[in-house]
Amino acid sequence: MTADSTRPTSTSTSTSTAIVNIASLVTNDPSLGDGTPLGLIQDAAVVIDGDRVSWVGESSKAPATDNRVDAAGRAAIPGFVDSHSHLVFAGDRTREFNARMSGRSYTAGGIRTTVAATRAAADDVLDANLVRYLDEALRQGTTTFETKSGYGLTVEDEARALRIAARHTEEVTFLGAHIVPPDFADDPAGYVGLVTGEMLDACAPHARWVDVFCEKGAFDGDQARRILTAGKAKGLTPRVHANQLSYGPGVQLAVELDAASADHCTHLTAEDVDALAGSATVATLLPGAEFSTRAEWPDARRLLDAGATVALSTDCNPGSSFTSSMPFCIALAVRDMGMTPDEAIWSATAGGAAALRRTDVGRITPGARADLALLDAPSHVHLAYRPGVPLVDAVWQRGVRRR
C-alpha cells in the first residue's frame, strides 16, 4: 500500500466489474444466501460499480458490466477487518521473544523497549514501517484496519503517531494509556493527569477512539475510567484492553461506558460473559497474543454460546503478537478457541466491522464497500483446513484490484 492506499479511487466511477464463477461466496448477509450468518451463495457472482458492491447473486444471472473477471471456481470472502493493531512503532524485540520462548513469562513491561525506540525514530521511519505491515496484511486479505498510538507516551510523540496513522486509515485510536512510562514511574497519577489533559487535547483531533490497557502493571479500574471518560468528553469512543493477563475490571468498565469493544477477554467471570452478551460491546479475541506468549487461550465457545458478539483480530505489535495474518488467527481460533470455521470467518470480517461500529465493511452486499478477497480454494473453510498456506489470490479494496 502507498501512503493513501486505504483510500484509493477508481479511474472512472462508472466502470463496473463482474466477478463470476465464484464457487462459494461469503456475503455475511443471510437474506442473500443460505439463511446462515455467512449468507453463502454457491456458483455466485459479485458486481462492483465504482467503490461499492452493486449486485450479488447466482453467476448465471449476473448483469452485463464493463469488465468481467473469472474466479474459476475459487471462493470469495469479504476483506478482513482487523480491528486491533499497534503498527506505529520502531525497533525490534526479538531478544525478548527468544527469552520468552525459553521460559520467561510475558508482562506488560516489555512495552518500554518499544517506547524508547519509537521516540528516537524519525517520522519517515515510522511511516515506512507502518506501510510495510499494511502491505503484508493486504497480501493476506486485510482491507480495513484499526491502529493505535501508545509507543510514544509523550504529548508530542503520541500526537505524531496518530497523525502518521491517520494518513492510512480512519480507524485511529489514542492509546496514551498503554503503560506508565519510565519518566513517570514515581508519579502514575501525574501521568494520568497528562493523558487526560494536555496529551488528550493534542491527540483527540487525530483519532476516532480512546483506549486504555486496564491491567496489573498498567492502569487500574479507577484510572481507566477517568481516562476513558475524558476521551468520551472529547468526542472519542472507548475501546478497552480488558482482562488479558488476569481477572479484572476491564470488561465491566467497557460495558458500563458503552465501549465499542473489550479486547483480549482471556480471563472472564460468569458476570463478565453475561455483561458482554447483554451489551453492544464486542468481545475482540486476539489469539496471536496467546500463541506468542504461550498464555491461556480465550474461550470463544463460552462467549458465543452466551450470545456475545465476537471479533477476531491480529493485535499486530512488536512484543506480544507480531503477526499481520488474519488467516493465521482464524486457524488458531478454530484449533484452540472452540470456534467453527464459519464462526471464525464471520468474526474476522463482520465481527471486526461490529467492533469498529461499521456496516459498510465486513460483508459483500449491495451498497457495501467493495472489499473482497478471492481464495485459491473452493471454500472459506480452507483458511482453517490449510493453516499457514498463502490462500489469498486476489484482493479488491474500495473497488480497486490491489493484487
C-alpha positions in Angstrom: 0.0 0.0 0.0 1.1 3.6 -0.6 0.6 6.4 1.9 -3.0 6.9 0.7 -3.7 3.3 -0.4 -6.6 2.7 2.0 -8.4 5.5 0.2 -7.9 4.6 -3.5 -10.1 5.9 -6.2 -11.2 4.3 -9.4 -10.2 6.0 -12.7 -13.9 6.1 -13.5 -16.7 5.7 -11.1 -19.0 4.5 -13.9 -16.8 1.4 -14.6 -18.4 -1.8 -13.5 -16.8 -5.2 -13.0 -18.5 -8.6 -12.5 -16.5 -11.3 -10.7 -18.2 -14.5 -12.0 -17.9 -18.3 -11.4 -17.3 -18.0 -7.7 -17.6 -21.5 -6.2 -18.7 -20.2 -2.8 -19.4 -16.6 -1.8 -19.4 -15.5 1.8 -21.7 -12.4 1.9 -22.4 -12.2 5.7 -25.9 -11.3 4.7 -28.3 -14.2 5.4 -31.0 -12.6 3.3 -28.9 -13.1 0.2 -27.8 -16.7 0.6 -28.5 -19.9 2.5 -30.0 -18.2 5.6 -26.9 -18.8 7.8 -25.0 -15.9 9.3 -22.5 -16.3 6.4 -25.2 -15.9 3.7 -23.4 -18.4 1.5 -24.2 -18.4 -2.2 -22.9 -21.2 -4.4 -21.8 -20.6 -8.0 -22.0 -16.9 -7.4 -21.1 -13.5 -8.9 -20.4 -10.1 -7.5 -20.8 -6.8 -9.4 -18.6 -3.9 -8.4 -19.6 -0.4 -9.5 -17.1 2.3 -8.5 -16.1 1.6 -4.9 -19.3 -0.2 -4.0 -20.9 -3.6 -4.4 -24.0 -3.1 -6.7 -25.2 -6.7 -7.2 -24.8 -10.2 -5.7 -26.4 -13.4 -6.8 -26.1 -16.5 -8.9 -23.3 -16.3 -11.6 -25.7 -17.2 -14.4 -27.9 -14.2 -13.6 -25.1 -11.6 -13.4 -26.0 -8.4 -15.3 -23.9 -7.0 -18.1 -20.8 -5.0 -17.0 -17.9 -3.2 -18.5 -15.4 -5.8 -17.3 -15.6 -9.5 -16.2 -13.2 -11.4 -14.0 -13.5 -15.2 -14.0 -13.0 -16.6 -10.5 -12.6 -20.1 -12.0 -14.2 -21.9 -9.1 -12.4 -20.1 -6.3 -14.1 -18.9 -3.1 -14.7 -15.3 -2.3 -14.9 -13.7 1.1 -15.3 -10.1 2.5 -12.0 -8.4 3.1 -10.8 -9.0 6.6 -11.5 -6.2 9.2 -8.5 -6.1 11.6 -10.0 -4.1 14.5 -7.0 -4.1 16.8 -3.3 -3.4 15.9 -0.3 -1.4 17.1 1.6 -0.5 13.9 3.2 2.8 14.6 6.4 1.7 16.2 10.2 1.3 15.7 12.7 -1.2 17.0 12.8 -5.0 17.4 12.0 -7.3 20.3 13.5 -10.5 19.0 15.6 -11.0 22.1 12.5 -10.7 24.4 10.6 -13.2 22.3 13.5 -15.6 22.3 13.8 -15.3 26.1 10.1 -15.8 26.5 10.2 -18.9 24.3 13.0 -20.1 26.6 10.8 -19.9 29.7 10.3 -16.3 30.7 6.7 -15.2 31.2 5.1 -12.2 29.5 4.4 -9.0 31.3 3.5 -5.5 30.2 6.9 -4.2 30.9 8.4 -5.0 27.6 6.4 -2.2 26.0 9.0 0.2 27.4 11.6 -1.2 25.0 9.5 -0.2 22.0 8.7 3.2 23.5 12.4 4.1 23.6 13.0 3.0 20.0 9.8 4.8 18.8 10.6 8.1 20.5 14.1 8.0 18.8 12.7 7.3 15.3 12.1 9.9 12.6 8.6 10.3 11.2 9.6 8.8 7.8 10.9 5.7 9.5 7.7 5.2 11.4 5.6 5.8 8.3 7.7 3.4 6.2 7.4 0.7 8.9 3.6 1.1 9.0 3.3 0.9 5.2 5.4 -2.3 5.3 3.0 -4.1 7.6 0.0 -2.8 5.8 1.3 -4.2 2.5 1.9 -7.5 4.4 -1.7 -7.5 5.7 -3.2 -6.6 2.3 -1.5 -9.6 0.7 -3.3 -11.7 3.3 -6.7 -10.2 2.6 -7.0 -7.4 5.1 -8.8 -4.3 3.6 -9.8 -2.4 6.8 -7.7 -2.0 9.9 -7.6 0.0 13.1 -4.3 1.0 14.6 -3.2 2.8 17.8 -0.7 5.1 19.3 0.8 4.0 22.6 4.6 3.7 21.9 5.4 7.4 22.3 3.8 8.3 25.7 4.7 12.0 25.4 2.4 14.6 24.1 4.5 15.2 21.0 5.2 11.5 20.3 1.6 10.4 20.8 0.2 13.2 18.6 2.7 12.4 15.8 1.9 8.7 15.9 -1.8 9.5 15.4 -1.0 11.9 12.5 1.0 9.2 10.8 -1.7 6.6 11.3 -4.4 8.9 10.0 -2.6 9.0 6.7 -3.5 5.4 6.2 -6.8 4.7 8.0 -9.8 6.5 9.5 -9.8 3.9 12.4 -7.2 5.6 14.6 -7.1 5.1 18.4 -5.4 7.2 21.0 -3.7 4.8 23.5 -1.6 7.2 25.6 -2.7 5.0 28.4 -0.7 1.9 27.3 1.6 1.9 30.3 3.0 4.4 32.7 6.3 5.5 31.0 9.6 5.3 32.9 9.8 9.1 33.3 6.6 8.9 35.4 7.4 5.7 37.2 7.2 7.5 40.6 4.1 9.6 39.7 1.4 7.5 37.9 -1.3 9.9 39.0 0.7 12.7 37.2 0.8 10.6 34.1 -3.0 10.0 34.2 -3.4 13.8 34.5 -1.2 14.3 31.4 -3.1 11.7 29.4 -6.5 13.2 30.3 -5.3 16.8 29.9 -2.6 18.1 27.5 -2.0 14.8 25.7 -5.7 14.3 25.0 -6.1 17.8 23.8 -3.2 17.3 21.3 -4.4 13.8 20.2 -8.1 13.9 20.0 -8.3 15.8 16.7 -6.4 13.0 15.0 -8.3 10.0 16.5 -11.7 8.3 16.5 -11.2 6.1 19.5 -9.7 6.2 23.0 -8.2 3.1 24.6 -6.6 2.0 27.8 -4.7 -1.0 29.0 -6.7 -1.9 32.1 -4.4 -4.5 33.7 -2.0 -5.2 36.5 1.2 -3.4 35.7 -0.6 -0.8 33.6 -3.8 1.1 34.7 -6.4 0.1 37.4 -10.1 0.4 37.0 -10.4 3.9 38.5 -7.6 5.3 36.4 -9.0 3.6 33.3 -12.5 5.1 34.0 -11.0 8.6 34.3 -9.1 8.2 31.0 -12.0 6.8 29.0 -14.5 9.3 30.4 -12.1 12.2 29.5 -11.8 10.7 26.0 -15.6 10.5 25.6 -15.9 14.1 26.6 -13.6 15.0 23.7 -15.8 13.0 21.3 -13.8 9.8 21.2 -15.5 6.4 21.6 -13.9 4.0 24.1 -12.2 0.7 23.5 -10.6 -1.3 26.3 -7.6 -3.7 26.6 -9.5 -5.9 29.1 -8.8 -9.0 31.1 -5.8 -10.2 29.1 -3.3 -11.2 31.8 -5.7 -11.6 34.8 -9.2 -11.2 36.0 -10.0 -7.5 36.5 -12.5 -4.7 36.0 -11.8 -4.0 32.3 -14.8 -5.9 30.7 -17.3 -4.4 33.2 -15.9 -1.0 32.6 -16.1 -1.4 28.8 -19.8 -2.4 29.1 -20.5 0.4 31.6 -19.1 3.1 29.2 -20.6 1.5 26.1 -17.2 0.8 24.6 -17.2 -0.5 21.1 -15.0 -3.4 22.1 -13.4 -5.2 25.0 -10.2 -6.7 23.6 -8.4 -9.8 24.7 -11.1 -11.2 27.1 -8.9 -14.1 28.3 -9.9 -14.2 31.9 -13.6 -13.8 32.3 -16.0 -14.4 35.2 -19.6 -15.5 34.5 -20.7 -11.9 35.2 -18.2 -10.6 32.6 -19.7 -13.0 30.0 -23.2 -12.1 30.8 -22.3 -8.4 30.6 -20.8 -8.7 27.2 -23.8 -10.9 26.0 -26.2 -8.2 27.1 -24.5 -5.3 25.6 -23.4 -3.7 22.3 -19.7 -4.1 23.3 -17.9 -6.6 21.1 -15.6 -9.2 22.6 -12.5 -9.0 20.4 -10.3 -12.0 20.7 -6.6 -11.9 19.8 -5.2 -15.4 19.5 -1.9 -14.2 18.1 -1.1 -12.9 21.6 -1.8 -16.2 23.3 0.2 -18.0 20.6 3.2 -15.7 21.1 3.2 -15.7 24.9 2.1 -19.3 25.5 -0.7 -18.0 27.6 -4.2 -19.4 28.2 -6.5 -19.3 25.2 -9.7 -17.2 25.4 -12.8 -19.3 25.5 -14.6 -18.2 22.4 -17.2 -21.0 22.7 -18.3 -19.7 26.0 -18.9 -16.2 24.7 -20.6 -17.4 21.5 -22.9 -19.7 23.4 -23.9 -16.9 25.8 -24.8 -14.7 22.8 -21.9 -12.2 22.8 -20.7 -10.7 19.6 -17.1 -11.9 18.9 -14.5 -10.4 16.7 -11.1 -11.8 15.7 -8.1 -9.6 15.2 -4.3 -9.8 15.0 -3.2 -7.5 17.7 -0.1 -7.0 15.5 2.6 -5.4 17.6 6.3 -6.0 18.1 6.1 -7.5 21.5 3.3 -10.0 22.2 1.7 -10.7 18.8 4.0 -9.9 15.8 1.7 -11.2 13.1 -0.3 -9.4 10.5 -2.1 -12.5 9.3 -5.8 -12.8 9.8 -5.9 -16.3 8.2 -3.4 -17.4 10.9 -5.7 -16.0 13.6 -8.7 -17.8 12.1 -6.8 -21.1 12.2 -5.8 -20.6 15.8 -9.4 -19.7 16.8 -10.7 -22.9 15.2 -8.0 -25.1 16.6 -7.6 -23.8 20.1 -10.6 -21.5 21.0 -13.6 -23.6 20.2 -14.8 -21.7 17.1 -16.2 -23.4 14.0 -14.7 -22.3 10.6 -17.9 -20.4 9.8 -17.9 -18.5 13.2 -14.2 -17.7 12.7 -14.6 -16.2 9.2 -17.6 -14.2 10.4 -15.7 -12.8 13.4 -12.7 -11.9 11.2 -14.9 -9.9 8.8 -18.4 -8.9 10.1 -17.3 -9.2 13.7 -14.4 -6.8 13.2 -16.7 -4.4 11.5 -19.0 -4.6 14.5 -16.1 -3.8 16.8 -15.5 -0.7 14.7 -19.2 0.1 14.6 -19.2 -0.1 10.8 -21.8 -1.5 8.5 -20.1 -0.7 5.2 -17.3 -3.2 5.5 -17.1 -6.9 6.5 -19.8 -8.0 4.2 -20.5 -8.4 0.4 -23.9 -7.0 -0.1 -25.3 -4.2 -2.3 -24.2 -0.8 -1.0 -21.3 -2.2 1.0 -17.8 -1.1 0.2 -16.3 -3.3 -2.5 -13.7 -5.0 -0.3 -13.2 -8.7 -1.0 -10.7 -11.5 -1.5 -10.5 -14.5 -3.8 -9.1 -17.6 -2.2 -7.1 -20.2 -4.1 -9.5 -22.7 -2.7 -13.2 -23.7 -3.3 -14.4 -22.8 0.3 -13.6 -20.4 3.1 -13.2 -23.5 5.3 -9.7 -23.9 3.8 -8.5 -21.0 5.8 -8.6 -23.2 8.9 -8.2 -26.5 7.0 -4.9 -25.5 5.4 -3.2 -23.3 8.1 -0.1 -21.4 7.0 -0.8 -21.8 3.3 -1.0 -18.4 1.4 -4.5 -18.9 0.0 -5.4 -15.2 -0.7 -5.1 -15.0 -4.5 -6.6 -11.6 -5.3 -7.8 -8.6 -3.3 -10.2 -5.7 -4.2 -10.2 -2.7 -1.9 -12.8 0.1 -2.4 -13.5 -1.4 -5.8 -9.9 -1.4 -7.0 -7.9 -4.6 -7.5 -4.9 -4.2 -5.2 -3.2 -7.5 -6.1 
